[in-house]
Amino acid sequence: MTDDGVVVPLPNDGRWRACDLCSDLVDTNDMERLLTRALTTMRILGVKLPDGGPDLEFMAMVVMTNFATVLAGEPTKQPL
């Protein structure tokens, strides 16, 4: 999804499937912006997220743990 809410197709350029912006964030290891983008997209899609505090921190930790698991090691991008 673009920043203005337009759904875009996911390219298949290797190990992960992500829009161009998220793929760039993964490639540059910008996990802070990737996390912010993921949580923002969840809100746009109607996922009920806490507004702050320990519950939001826990949700952020879960998302980051998922990213860390998927990206463990040096990612190699080869078409599937």
C-alpha positions as CSV (number, residue, x, y, z in Angstrom):
1,M,0.0,0.0,0.0
2,T,1.4,3.4,-0.9
3,D,1.5,6.2,1.7
4,D,-1.8,7.6,0.2
5,G,-3.6,4.2,0.6
6,V,-3.4,2.8,-2.9
7,V,-2.9,-0.9,-3.0
8,V,0.0,-1.9,-5.3
9,P,1.1,-5.4,-6.4
10,L,4.0,-7.1,-4.6
11,P,7.0,-7.7,-6.8
12,N,8.7,-11.1,-6.5
13,D,12.3,-10.2,-6.5
14,G,13.6,-12.7,-4.0
15,R,13.3,-13.9,-0.4
16,W,10.5,-11.6,0.7
17,R,7.4,-10.2,-1.0
18,A,7.0,-6.5,-0.3
19,C,6.0,-3.3,-2.0
20,D,8.9,-1.2,-3.4
21,L,9.0,1.1,-0.4
22,C,9.1,-1.8,2.2
23,S,11.6,-3.7,0.1
24,D,13.9,-0.6,0.1
25,L,13.5,-0.4,3.9
26,V,14.5,-4.1,4.2
27,D,17.4,-3.6,1.9
28,T,18.7,-0.7,3.9
29,N,17.9,-2.4,7.2
30,D,15.7,0.5,8.3
31,M,13.7,-1.5,10.8
32,E,12.4,1.5,12.6
33,R,10.7,2.9,9.5
34,L,9.6,-0.6,8.5
35,L,7.9,-1.1,11.9
36,T,6.3,2.3,11.7
37,R,5.0,1.6,8.2
38,A,3.7,-1.9,9.2
39,L,1.8,-0.5,12.3
40,T,0.4,2.4,10.2
41,T,-0.8,0.0,7.5
42,M,-2.4,-2.2,10.1
43,R,-4.3,0.8,11.4
44,I,-5.4,1.8,7.9
45,L,-6.7,-1.7,7.3
46,G,-8.7,-1.6,10.5
47,V,-6.6,-3.6,12.9
48,K,-7.4,-2.5,16.4
49,L,-4.0,-1.3,17.9
50,P,-3.4,0.3,21.2
51,D,-2.7,4.1,21.1
52,G,0.4,3.8,23.2
53,G,1.9,2.4,26.4
54,P,3.0,-1.1,27.2
55,D,0.4,-2.8,24.9
56,L,1.6,-0.9,21.8
57,E,5.2,-1.6,22.8
58,F,4.4,-5.3,23.1
59,M,2.8,-5.2,19.6
60,A,5.8,-3.5,18.2
61,M,8.1,-6.1,19.7
62,V,6.0,-8.9,18.2
63,V,6.2,-7.3,14.7
64,M,10.0,-6.7,15.1
65,T,10.5,-10.3,16.2
66,N,8.6,-11.5,13.1
67,F,10.8,-9.3,10.9
68,A,14.0,-10.5,12.7
69,T,13.0,-14.2,12.2
70,V,12.3,-13.7,8.5
71,L,15.5,-11.7,7.9
72,A,17.8,-13.9,10.0
73,G,21.2,-14.2,8.3
74,E,22.1,-12.3,5.2
75,P,19.1,-12.1,2.9
76,T,19.7,-13.3,-0.6
77,K,17.3,-12.2,-3.3
78,Q,16.8,-14.8,-5.9
79,P,13.5,-15.2,-7.9
80,L,11.4,-17.9,-6.4
